[in-house]
Amino acid sequence: MNGDAVFWGSMATVAIAVVIVVFLAFKVNKLIKSDAEKHNN
C-alpha cells in the first residue's frame, strides 16, 4: 500500500512536470513566432 502511494505520487509529479514543460515550450514558441513576425515587418 505504501509503495503504491509513493509510486502514484511520483507519477503525478512527473505528469505535472511534463504538462508544465509542454505549456512553457508552447508559450515560448508562440513568443518567438510573434517576435519573428515583428522583425519581418
C-alpha positions in Angstrom: 0.0 0.0 0.0 2.7 2.5 1.0 4.7 1.6 -2.1 1.7 2.3 -4.3 1.3 5.7 -2.7 4.9 6.6 -3.4 4.6 5.3 -7.0 1.4 7.3 -7.7 2.9 10.4 -6.0 6.0 10.2 -8.2 3.8 9.5 -11.3 1.7 12.6 -10.5 4.8 14.7 -10.1 6.2 13.6 -13.4 2.9 14.2 -15.2 2.6 17.7 -13.7 6.3 18.4 -14.7 5.6 17.2 -18.3 2.4 19.5 -18.5 4.4 22.5 -17.3 7.3 21.9 -19.7 4.9 21.5 -22.7 3.0 24.6 -21.6 6.2 26.7 -21.3 7.5 25.3 -24.7 4.2 26.3 -26.3 4.3 29.8 -24.9 8.0 30.3 -25.8 7.3 29.1 -29.3 4.4 31.5 -29.7 6.5 34.4 -28.4 9.3 33.5 -30.8 6.9 33.4 -33.8 5.2 36.7 -32.9 8.7 38.3 -32.4 9.9 37.0 -35.7 6.8 38.5 -37.5 7.6 41.9 -35.9 11.2 41.7 -37.2 10.0 40.7 -40.7 7.7 43.7 -40.8 
